Amino acid sequence: MNITINIIEVASELAHKELERHFDFDAKLIYEWVSDDESRYTEEAQDLFNEWYDHYYEFLEGLKEELC
């Protein structure tokens, strides 16, 4: 069976899940509010997200190459 995934989306989702676990699901440590309706990752969270994203993207890309 073949399954098609968007590697960018999956790597992003997995990286975000790692942030939630790392910060024990504490939104105050993950997000900072830019305005009433807009937030972004804190600097520390963004750095960790980038590391985990790269990790998962490379992992998934490697799987793709192995399977093709």
mmCIF file of the N, C-alpha and C atoms, coordinates in Angstrom:
data_MODEL
# 
_entry.id   MODEL 
# 
loop_
_atom_site.group_PDB 
_atom_site.id 
_atom_site.type_symbol 
_atom_site.label_atom_id 
_atom_site.label_alt_id 
_atom_site.label_comp_id 
_atom_site.label_asym_id 
_atom_site.label_entity_id 
_atom_site.label_seq_id 
_atom_site.pdbx_PDB_ins_code 
_atom_site.Cartn_x 
_atom_site.Cartn_y 
_atom_site.Cartn_z 
_atom_site.occupancy 
_atom_site.B_iso_or_equiv 
_atom_site.pdbx_formal_charge 
_atom_site.auth_seq_id 
_atom_site.auth_comp_id 
_atom_site.auth_asym_id 
_atom_site.auth_atom_id 
_atom_site.pdbx_PDB_model_num 
ATOM 1   N N  . MET A 1 1  ? 0.846  -1.171 0.000  1.00 0.00 ? 1  MET A N  1 
ATOM 2   C CA . MET A 1 1  ? 0.000  0.000  0.000  1.00 0.00 ? 1  MET A CA 1 
ATOM 3   C C  . MET A 1 1  ? 0.895  1.238  0.000  1.00 0.00 ? 1  MET A C  1 
ATOM 4   N N  . ASN A 1 2  ? 0.568  2.209  -0.817 1.00 0.00 ? 2  ASN A N  1 
ATOM 5   C CA . ASN A 1 2  ? 1.276  3.477  -0.864 1.00 0.00 ? 2  ASN A CA 1 
ATOM 6   C C  . ASN A 1 2  ? 0.488  4.542  -0.116 1.00 0.00 ? 2  ASN A C  1 
ATOM 7   N N  . ILE A 1 3  ? 1.207  5.322  0.663  1.00 0.00 ? 3  ILE A N  1 
ATOM 8   C CA . ILE A 1 3  ? 0.608  6.433  1.377  1.00 0.00 ? 3  ILE A CA 1 
ATOM 9   C C  . ILE A 1 3  ? 1.371  7.686  0.981  1.00 0.00 ? 3  ILE A C  1 
ATOM 10  N N  . THR A 1 4  ? 0.656  8.708  0.571  1.00 0.00 ? 4  THR A N  1 
ATOM 11  C CA . THR A 1 4  ? 1.283  9.970  0.203  1.00 0.00 ? 4  THR A CA 1 
ATOM 12  C C  . THR A 1 4  ? 1.125  10.943 1.359  1.00 0.00 ? 4  THR A C  1 
ATOM 13  N N  . ILE A 1 5  ? 2.247  11.553 1.769  1.00 0.00 ? 5  ILE A N  1 
ATOM 14  C CA . ILE A 1 5  ? 2.204  12.542 2.846  1.00 0.00 ? 5  ILE A CA 1 
ATOM 15  C C  . ILE A 1 5  ? 2.925  13.807 2.393  1.00 0.00 ? 5  ILE A C  1 
ATOM 16  N N  . ASN A 1 6  ? 2.610  14.889 3.045  1.00 0.00 ? 6  ASN A N  1 
ATOM 17  C CA . ASN A 1 6  ? 3.317  16.141 2.843  1.00 0.00 ? 6  ASN A CA 1 
ATOM 18  C C  . ASN A 1 6  ? 4.403  16.190 3.922  1.00 0.00 ? 6  ASN A C  1 
ATOM 19  N N  . ILE A 1 7  ? 5.649  15.994 3.516  1.00 0.00 ? 7  ILE A N  1 
ATOM 20  C CA . ILE A 1 7  ? 6.751  15.904 4.481  1.00 0.00 ? 7  ILE A CA 1 
ATOM 21  C C  . ILE A 1 7  ? 6.877  17.179 5.306  1.00 0.00 ? 7  ILE A C  1 
ATOM 22  N N  . ILE A 1 8  ? 6.673  18.323 4.692  1.00 0.00 ? 8  ILE A N  1 
ATOM 23  C CA . ILE A 1 8  ? 6.776  19.597 5.411  1.00 0.00 ? 8  ILE A CA 1 
ATOM 24  C C  . ILE A 1 8  ? 5.720  19.668 6.514  1.00 0.00 ? 8  ILE A C  1 
ATOM 25  N N  . GLU A 1 9  ? 4.496  19.293 6.183  1.00 0.00 ? 9  GLU A N  1 
ATOM 26  C CA . GLU A 1 9  ? 3.418  19.335 7.164  1.00 0.00 ? 9  GLU A CA 1 
ATOM 27  C C  . GLU A 1 9  ? 3.643  18.344 8.302  1.00 0.00 ? 9  GLU A C  1 
ATOM 28  N N  . VAL A 1 10 ? 4.054  17.135 7.965  1.00 0.00 ? 10 VAL A N  1 
ATOM 29  C CA . VAL A 1 10 ? 4.279  16.116 9.004  1.00 0.00 ? 10 VAL A CA 1 
ATOM 30  C C  . VAL A 1 10 ? 5.457  16.507 9.891  1.00 0.00 ? 10 VAL A C  1 
ATOM 31  N N  . ALA A 1 11 ? 6.547  16.976 9.305  1.00 0.00 ? 11 ALA A N  1 
ATOM 32  C CA . ALA A 1 11 ? 7.704  17.399 10.101 1.00 0.00 ? 11 ALA A CA 1 
ATOM 33  C C  . ALA A 1 11 ? 7.316  18.542 11.034 1.00 0.00 ? 11 ALA A C  1 
ATOM 34  N N  . SER A 1 12 ? 6.485  19.469 10.552 1.00 0.00 ? 12 SER A N  1 
ATOM 35  C CA . SER A 1 12 ? 6.026  20.586 11.390 1.00 0.00 ? 12 SER A CA 1 
ATOM 36  C C  . SER A 1 12 ? 5.166  20.097 12.546 1.00 0.00 ? 12 SER A C  1 
ATOM 37  N N  . GLU A 1 13 ? 4.250  19.201 12.261 1.00 0.00 ? 13 GLU A N  1 
ATOM 38  C CA . GLU A 1 13 ? 3.380  18.666 13.309 1.00 0.00 ? 13 GLU A CA 1 
ATOM 39  C C  . GLU A 1 13 ? 4.187  17.919 14.372 1.00 0.00 ? 13 GLU A C  1 
ATOM 40  N N  . LEU A 1 14 ? 5.125  17.102 13.935 1.00 0.00 ? 14 LEU A N  1 
ATOM 41  C CA . LEU A 1 14 ? 5.945  16.347 14.884 1.00 0.00 ? 14 LEU A CA 1 
ATOM 42  C C  . LEU A 1 14 ? 6.828  17.279 15.711 1.00 0.00 ? 14 LEU A C  1 
ATOM 43  N N  . ALA A 1 15 ? 7.392  18.293 15.086 1.00 0.00 ? 15 ALA A N  1 
ATOM 44  C CA . ALA A 1 15 ? 8.229  19.257 15.812 1.00 0.00 ? 15 ALA A CA 1 
ATOM 45  C C  . ALA A 1 15 ? 7.392  19.992 16.857 1.00 0.00 ? 15 ALA A C  1 
ATOM 46  N N  . HIS A 1 16 ? 6.175  20.361 16.498 1.00 0.00 ? 16 HIS A N  1 
ATOM 47  C CA . HIS A 1 16 ? 5.306  21.046 17.458 1.00 0.00 ? 16 HIS A CA 1 
ATOM 48  C C  . HIS A 1 16 ? 4.966  20.130 18.634 1.00 0.00 ? 16 HIS A C  1 
ATOM 49  N N  . LYS A 1 17 ? 4.702  18.866 18.359 1.00 0.00 ? 17 LYS A N  1 
ATOM 50  C CA . LYS A 1 17 ? 4.422  17.914 19.439 1.00 0.00 ? 17 LYS A CA 1 
ATOM 51  C C  . LYS A 1 17 ? 5.613  17.801 20.388 1.00 0.00 ? 17 LYS A C  1 
ATOM 52  N N  . GLU A 1 18 ? 6.833  17.847 19.843 1.00 0.00 ? 18 GLU A N  1 
ATOM 53  C CA . GLU A 1 18 ? 8.028  17.816 20.693 1.00 0.00 ? 18 GLU A CA 1 
ATOM 54  C C  . GLU A 1 18 ? 8.080  19.049 21.599 1.00 0.00 ? 18 GLU A C  1 
ATOM 55  N N  . LEU A 1 19 ? 7.703  20.207 21.055 1.00 0.00 ? 19 LEU A N  1 
ATOM 56  C CA . LEU A 1 19 ? 7.662  21.426 21.879 1.00 0.00 ? 19 LEU A CA 1 
ATOM 57  C C  . LEU A 1 19 ? 6.677  21.270 23.030 1.00 0.00 ? 19 LEU A C  1 
ATOM 58  N N  . GLU A 1 20 ? 5.503  20.758 22.719 1.00 0.00 ? 20 GLU A N  1 
ATOM 59  C CA . GLU A 1 20 ? 4.499  20.579 23.773 1.00 0.00 ? 20 GLU A CA 1 
ATOM 60  C C  . GLU A 1 20 ? 5.024  19.671 24.876 1.00 0.00 ? 20 GLU A C  1 
ATOM 61  N N  . ARG A 1 21 ? 5.668  18.591 24.500 1.00 0.00 ? 21 ARG A N  1 
ATOM 62  C CA . ARG A 1 21 ? 6.223  17.680 25.517 1.00 0.00 ? 21 ARG A CA 1 
ATOM 63  C C  . ARG A 1 21 ? 7.366  18.348 26.283 1.00 0.00 ? 21 ARG A C  1 
ATOM 64  N N  . HIS A 1 22 ? 8.249  19.030 25.565 1.00 0.00 ? 22 HIS A N  1 
ATOM 65  C CA . HIS A 1 22 ? 9.409  19.659 26.200 1.00 0.00 ? 22 HIS A CA 1 
ATOM 66  C C  . HIS A 1 22 ? 8.983  20.703 27.234 1.00 0.00 ? 22 HIS A C  1 
ATOM 67  N N  . PHE A 1 23 ? 7.982  21.506 26.876 1.00 0.00 ? 23 PHE A N  1 
ATOM 68  C CA . PHE A 1 23 ? 7.517  22.565 27.766 1.00 0.00 ? 23 PHE A CA 1 
ATOM 69  C C  . PHE A 1 23 ? 6.333  22.127 28.627 1.00 0.00 ? 23 PHE A C  1 
ATOM 70  N N  . ASP A 1 24 ? 6.098  20.825 28.684 1.00 0.00 ? 24 ASP A N  1 
ATOM 71  C CA . ASP A 1 24 ? 5.049  20.261 29.533 1.00 0.00 ? 24 ASP A CA 1 
ATOM 72  C C  . ASP A 1 24 ? 3.689  20.906 29.257 1.00 0.00 ? 24 ASP A C  1 
ATOM 73  N N  . PHE A 1 25 ? 3.414  21.174 27.989 1.00 0.00 ? 25 PHE A N  1 
ATOM 74  C CA . PHE A 1 25 ? 2.133  21.719 27.530 1.00 0.00 ? 25 PHE A CA 1 
ATOM 75  C C  . PHE A 1 25 ? 1.815  23.089 28.139 1.00 0.00 ? 25 PHE A C  1 
ATOM 76  N N  . ASP A 1 26 ? 2.832  23.833 28.555 1.00 0.00 ? 26 ASP A N  1 
ATOM 77  C CA . ASP A 1 26 ? 2.645  25.171 29.131 1.00 0.00 ? 26 ASP A CA 1 
ATOM 78  C C  . ASP A 1 26 ? 2.695  26.206 28.005 1.00 0.00 ? 26 ASP A C  1 
ATOM 79  N N  . ALA A 1 27 ? 1.544  26.689 27.593 1.00 0.00 ? 27 ALA A N  1 
ATOM 80  C CA . ALA A 1 27 ? 1.453  27.618 26.455 1.00 0.00 ? 27 ALA A CA 1 
ATOM 81  C C  . ALA A 1 27 ? 2.263  28.893 26.683 1.00 0.00 ? 27 ALA A C  1 
ATOM 82  N N  . LYS A 1 28 ? 2.403  29.324 27.940 1.00 0.00 ? 28 LYS A N  1 
ATOM 83  C CA . LYS A 1 28 ? 3.160  30.549 28.225 1.00 0.00 ? 28 LYS A CA 1 
ATOM 84  C C  . LYS A 1 28 ? 4.633  30.401 27.868 1.00 0.00 ? 28 LYS A C  1 
ATOM 85  N N  . LEU A 1 29 ? 5.144  29.178 27.897 1.00 0.00 ? 29 LEU A N  1 
ATOM 86  C CA . LEU A 1 29 ? 6.540  28.941 27.538 1.00 0.00 ? 29 LEU A CA 1 
ATOM 87  C C  . LEU A 1 29 ? 6.711  28.703 26.042 1.00 0.00 ? 29 LEU A C  1 
ATOM 88  N N  . ILE A 1 30 ? 5.633  28.368 25.370 1.00 0.00 ? 30 ILE A N  1 
ATOM 89  C CA . ILE A 1 30 ? 5.698  28.073 23.936 1.00 0.00 ? 30 ILE A CA 1 
ATOM 90  C C  . ILE A 1 30 ? 5.378  29.311 23.098 1.00 0.00 ? 30 ILE A C  1 
ATOM 91  N N  . TYR A 1 31 ? 4.389  30.098 23.514 1.00 0.00 ? 31 TYR A N  1 
ATOM 92  C CA . TYR A 1 31 ? 3.902  31.218 22.706 1.00 0.00 ? 31 TYR A CA 1 
ATOM 93  C C  . TYR A 1 31 ? 4.118  32.559 23.387 1.00 0.00 ? 31 TYR A C  1 
ATOM 94  N N  . GLU A 1 32 ? 4.297  33.585 22.553 1.00 0.00 ? 32 GLU A N  1 
ATOM 95  C CA . GLU A 1 32 ? 4.216  34.960 23.010 1.00 0.00 ? 32 GLU A CA 1 
ATOM 96  C C  . GLU A 1 32 ? 3.197  35.654 22.123 1.00 0.00 ? 32 GLU A C  1 
ATOM 97  N N  . TRP A 1 33 ? 2.421  36.536 22.717 1.00 0.00 ? 33 TRP A N  1 
ATOM 98  C CA . TRP A 1 33 ? 1.344  37.192 21.980 1.00 0.00 ? 33 TRP A CA 1 
ATOM 99  C C  . TRP A 1 33 ? 1.853  38.469 21.344 1.00 0.00 ? 33 TRP A C  1 
ATOM 100 N N  . VAL A 1 34 ? 1.629  38.594 20.043 1.00 0.00 ? 34 VAL A N  1 
ATOM 101 C CA . VAL A 1 34 ? 2.023  39.777 19.286 1.00 0.00 ? 34 VAL A CA 1 
ATOM 102 C C  . VAL A 1 34 ? 0.895  40.804 19.335 1.00 0.00 ? 34 VAL A C  1 
ATOM 103 N N  . SER A 1 35 ? -0.335 40.322 19.279 1.00 0.00 ? 35 SER A N  1 
ATOM 104 C CA . SER A 1 35 ? -1.524 41.163 19.404 1.00 0.00 ? 35 SER A CA 1 
ATOM 105 C C  . SER A 1 35 ? -2.618 40.292 20.018 1.00 0.00 ? 35 SER A C  1 
ATOM 106 N N  . ASP A 1 36 ? -3.813 40.824 20.119 1.00 0.00 ? 36 ASP A N  1 
ATOM 107 C CA . ASP A 1 36 ? -4.912 40.068 20.730 1.00 0.00 ? 36 ASP A CA 1 
ATOM 108 C C  . ASP A 1 36 ? -5.228 38.778 19.988 1.00 0.00 ? 36 ASP A C  1 
ATOM 109 N N  . ASP A 1 37 ? -4.985 38.757 18.686 1.00 0.00 ? 37 ASP A N  1 
ATOM 110 C CA . ASP A 1 37 ? -5.352 37.577 17.905 1.00 0.00 ? 37 ASP A CA 1 
ATOM 111 C C  . ASP A 1 37 ? -4.174 36.942 17.163 1.00 0.00 ? 37 ASP A C  1 
ATOM 112 N N  . GLU A 1 38 ? -2.964 37.327 17.519 1.00 0.00 ? 38 GLU A N  1 
ATOM 113 C CA . GLU A 1 38 ? -1.796 36.769 16.830 1.00 0.00 ? 38 GLU A CA 1 
ATOM 114 C C  . GLU A 1 38 ? -0.711 36.385 17.838 1.00 0.00 ? 38 GLU A C  1 
ATOM 115 N N  . SER A 1 39 ? -0.221 35.160 17.689 1.00 0.00 ? 39 SER A N  1 
ATOM 116 C CA . SER A 1 39 ? 0.857  34.691 18.555 1.00 0.00 ? 39 SER A CA 1 
ATOM 117 C C  . SER A 1 39 ? 1.972  34.114 17.696 1.00 0.00 ? 39 SER A C  1 
ATOM 118 N N  . ARG A 1 40 ? 3.097  33.912 18.346 1.00 0.00 ? 40 ARG A N  1 
ATOM 119 C CA . ARG A 1 40 ? 4.231  33.251 17.698 1.00 0.00 ? 40 ARG A CA 1 
ATOM 120 C C  . ARG A 1 40 ? 4.983  32.492 18.780 1.00 0.00 ? 40 ARG A C  1 
ATOM 121 N N  . TYR A 1 41 ? 5.873  31.624 18.339 1.00 0.00 ? 41 TYR A N  1 
ATOM 122 C CA . TYR A 1 41 ? 6.693  30.896 19.305 1.00 0.00 ? 41 TYR A CA 1 
ATOM 123 C C  . TYR A 1 41 ? 7.630  31.864 20.027 1.00 0.00 ? 41 TYR A C  1 
ATOM 124 N N  . THR A 1 42 ? 7.909  31.547 21.297 1.00 0.00 ? 42 THR A N  1 
ATOM 125 C CA . THR A 1 42 ? 8.960  32.290 21.994 1.00 0.00 ? 42 THR A CA 1 
ATOM 126 C C  . THR A 1 42 ? 10.283 31.985 21.299 1.00 0.00 ? 42 THR A C  1 
ATOM 127 N N  . GLU A 1 43 ? 11.291 32.761 21.586 1.00 0.00 ? 43 GLU A N  1 
ATOM 128 C CA . GLU A 1 43 ? 12.586 32.548 20.939 1.00 0.00 ? 43 GLU A CA 1 
ATOM 129 C C  . GLU A 1 43 ? 13.134 31.149 21.232 1.00 0.00 ? 43 GLU A C  1 
ATOM 130 N N  . GLU A 1 44 ? 13.042 30.726 22.488 1.00 0.00 ? 44 GLU A N  1 
ATOM 131 C CA . GLU A 1 44 ? 13.518 29.393 22.855 1.00 0.00 ? 44 GLU A CA 1 
ATOM 132 C C  . GLU A 1 44 ? 12.715 28.300 22.145 1.00 0.00 ? 44 GLU A C  1 
ATOM 133 N N  . ALA A 1 45 ? 11.396 28.474 22.124 1.00 0.00 ? 45 ALA A N  1 
ATOM 134 C CA . ALA A 1 45 ? 10.545 27.481 21.463 1.00 0.00 ? 45 ALA A CA 1 
ATOM 135 C C  . ALA A 1 45 ? 10.840 27.432 19.966 1.00 0.00 ? 45 ALA A C  1 
ATOM 136 N N  . GLN A 1 46 ? 11.056 28.588 19.342 1.00 0.00 ? 46 GLN A N  1 
ATOM 137 C CA . GLN A 1 46 ? 11.346 28.617 17.910 1.00 0.00 ? 46 GLN A CA 1 
ATOM 138 C C  . GLN A 1 46 ? 12.651 27.897 17.603 1.00 0.00 ? 46 GLN A C  1 
ATOM 139 N N  . ASP A 1 47 ? 13.661 28.116 18.438 1.00 0.00 ? 47 ASP A N  1 
ATOM 140 C CA . ASP A 1 47 ? 14.945 27.431 18.240 1.00 0.00 ? 47 ASP A CA 1 
ATOM 141 C C  . ASP A 1 47 ? 14.777 25.918 18.333 1.00 0.00 ? 47 ASP A C  1 
ATOM 142 N N  . LEU A 1 48 ? 14.036 25.466 19.345 1.00 0.00 ? 48 LEU A N  1 
ATOM 143 C CA . LEU A 1 48 ? 13.798 24.030 19.498 1.00 0.00 ? 48 LEU A CA 1 
ATOM 144 C C  . LEU A 1 48 ? 12.949 23.483 18.354 1.00 0.00 ? 48 LEU A C  1 
ATOM 145 N N  . PHE A 1 49 ? 11.941 24.239 17.953 1.00 0.00 ? 49 PHE A N  1 
ATOM 146 C CA . PHE A 1 49 ? 11.102 23.812 16.826 1.00 0.00 ? 49 PHE A CA 1 
ATOM 147 C C  . PHE A 1 49 ? 11.970 23.611 15.589 1.00 0.00 ? 49 PHE A C  1 
ATOM 148 N N  . ASN A 1 50 ? 12.842 24.562 15.309 1.00 0.00 ? 50 ASN A N  1 
ATOM 149 C CA . ASN A 1 50 ? 13.704 24.464 14.129 1.00 0.00 ? 50 ASN A CA 1 
ATOM 150 C C  . ASN A 1 50 ? 14.568 23.205 14.174 1.00 0.00 ? 50 ASN A C  1 
ATOM 151 N N  . GLU A 1 51 ? 15.126 22.905 15.338 1.00 0.00 ? 51 GLU A N  1 
ATOM 152 C CA . GLU A 1 51 ? 15.955 21.706 15.484 1.00 0.00 ? 51 GLU A CA 1 
ATOM 153 C C  . GLU A 1 51 ? 15.134 20.438 15.238 1.00 0.00 ? 51 GLU A C  1 
ATOM 154 N N  . TRP A 1 52 ? 13.971 20.354 15.865 1.00 0.00 ? 52 TRP A N  1 
ATOM 155 C CA . TRP A 1 52 ? 13.132 19.171 15.706 1.00 0.00 ? 52 TRP A CA 1 
ATOM 156 C C  . TRP A 1 52 ? 12.584 19.059 14.293 1.00 0.00 ? 52 TRP A C  1 
ATOM 157 N N  . TYR A 1 53 ? 12.221 20.199 13.707 1.00 0.00 ? 53 TYR A N  1 
ATOM 158 C CA . TYR A 1 53 ? 11.731 20.181 12.333 1.00 0.00 ? 53 TYR A CA 1 
ATOM 159 C C  . TYR A 1 53 ? 12.802 19.604 11.406 1.00 0.00 ? 53 TYR A C  1 
ATOM 160 N N  . ASP A 1 54 ? 14.031 20.100 11.512 1.00 0.00 ? 54 ASP A N  1 
ATOM 161 C CA . ASP A 1 54 ? 15.127 19.589 10.677 1.00 0.00 ? 54 ASP A CA 1 
ATOM 162 C C  . ASP A 1 54 ? 15.320 18.090 10.882 1.00 0.00 ? 54 ASP A C  1 
ATOM 163 N N  . HIS A 1 55 ? 15.270 17.670 12.141 1.00 0.00 ? 55 HIS A N  1 
ATOM 164 C CA . HIS A 1 55 ? 15.433 16.253 12.473 1.00 0.00 ? 55 HIS A CA 1 
ATOM 165 C C  . HIS A 1 55 ? 14.367 15.407 11.769 1.00 0.00 ? 55 HIS A C  1 
ATOM 166 N N  . TYR A 1 56 ? 13.115 15.781 11.949 1.00 0.00 ? 56 TYR A N  1 
ATOM 167 C CA . TYR A 1 56 ? 12.034 14.992 11.364 1.00 0.00 ? 56 TYR A CA 1 
ATOM 168 C C  . TYR A 1 56 ? 11.997 15.097 9.838  1.00 0.00 ? 56 TYR A C  1 
ATOM 169 N N  . TYR A 1 57 ? 12.285 16.263 9.301  1.00 0.00 ? 57 TYR A N  1 
ATOM 170 C CA . TYR A 1 57 ? 12.287 16.413 7.845  1.00 0.00 ? 57 TYR A CA 1 
ATOM 171 C C  . TYR A 1 57 ? 13.344 15.485 7.227  1.00 0.00 ? 57 TYR A C  1 
ATOM 172 N N  . GLU A 1 58 ? 14.544 15.509 7.782  1.00 0.00 ? 58 GLU A N  1 
ATOM 173 C CA . GLU A 1 58 ? 15.613 14.649 7.265  1.00 0.00 ? 58 GLU A CA 1 
ATOM 174 C C  . GLU A 1 58 ? 15.254 13.170 7.424  1.00 0.00 ? 58 GLU A C  1 
ATOM 175 N N  . PHE A 1 59 ? 14.658 12.818 8.551  1.00 0.00 ? 59 PHE A N  1 
ATOM 176 C CA . PHE A 1 59 ? 14.240 11.435 8.775  1.00 0.00 ? 59 PHE A CA 1 
ATOM 177 C C  . PHE A 1 59 ? 13.225 10.994 7.724  1.00 0.00 ? 59 PHE A C  1 
ATOM 178 N N  . LEU A 1 60 ? 12.194 11.809 7.523  1.00 0.00 ? 60 LEU A N  1 
ATOM 179 C CA . LEU A 1 60 ? 11.146 11.462 6.558  1.00 0.00 ? 60 LEU A CA 1 
ATOM 180 C C  . LEU A 1 60 ? 11.678 11.457 5.134  1.00 0.00 ? 60 LEU A C  1 
ATOM 181 N N  . GLU A 1 61 ? 12.543 12.381 4.817  1.00 0.00 ? 61 GLU A N  1 
ATOM 182 C CA . GLU A 1 61 ? 13.145 12.428 3.490  1.00 0.00 ? 61 GLU A CA 1 
ATOM 183 C C  . GLU A 1 61 ? 13.976 11.159 3.253  1.00 0.00 ? 61 GLU A C  1 
ATOM 184 N N  . GLY A 1 62 ? 14.688 10.718 4.283  1.00 0.00 ? 62 GLY A N  1 
ATOM 185 C CA . GLY A 1 62 ? 15.474 9.484  4.192  1.00 0.00 ? 62 GLY A CA 1 
ATOM 186 C C  . GLY A 1 62 ? 14.597 8.274  3.953  1.00 0.00 ? 62 GLY A C  1 
ATOM 187 N N  . LEU A 1 63 ? 13.454 8.218  4.620  1.00 0.00 ? 63 LEU A N  1 
ATOM 188 C CA . LEU A 1 63 ? 12.519 7.112  4.400  1.00 0.00 ? 63 LEU A CA 1 
ATOM 189 C C  . LEU A 1 63 ? 12.026 7.101  2.957  1.00 0.00 ? 63 LEU A C  1 
ATOM 190 N N  . LYS A 1 64 ? 11.737 8.278  2.464  1.00 0.00 ? 64 LYS A N  1 
ATOM 191 C CA . LYS A 1 64 ? 11.247 8.413  1.095  1.00 0.00 ? 64 LYS A CA 1 
ATOM 192 C C  . LYS A 1 64 ? 12.271 7.840  0.114  1.00 0.00 ? 64 LYS A C  1 
ATOM 193 N N  . GLU A 1 65 ? 13.530 8.192  0.334  1.00 0.00 ? 65 GLU A N  1 
ATOM 194 C CA . GLU A 1 65 ? 14.601 7.707  -0.556 1.00 0.00 ? 65 GLU A CA 1 
ATOM 195 C C  . GLU A 1 65 ? 14.776 6.198  -0.451 1.00 0.00 ? 65 GLU A C  1 
ATOM 196 N N  . GLU A 1 66 ? 14.639 5.658  0.762  1.00 0.00 ? 66 GLU A N  1 
ATOM 197 C CA . GLU A 1 66 ? 14.767 4.212  0.961  1.00 0.00 ? 66 GLU A CA 1 
ATOM 198 C C  . GLU A 1 66 ? 13.664 3.444  0.250  1.00 0.00 ? 66 GLU A C  1 
ATOM 199 N N  . LEU A 1 67 ? 12.474 4.014  0.255  1.00 0.00 ? 67 LEU A N  1 
ATOM 200 C CA . LEU A 1 67 ? 11.316 3.315  -0.287 1.00 0.00 ? 67 LEU A CA 1 
ATOM 201 C C  . LEU A 1 67 ? 11.175 3.466  -1.803 1.00 0.00 ? 67 LEU A C  1 
ATOM 202 N N  . CYS A 1 68 ? 11.849 4.418  -2.364 1.00 0.00 ? 68 CYS A N  1 
ATOM 203 C CA . CYS A 1 68 ? 11.730 4.638  -3.817 1.00 0.00 ? 68 CYS A CA 1 
ATOM 204 C C  . CYS A 1 68 ? 12.741 3.836  -4.613 1.00 0.00 ? 68 CYS A C  1 
# 
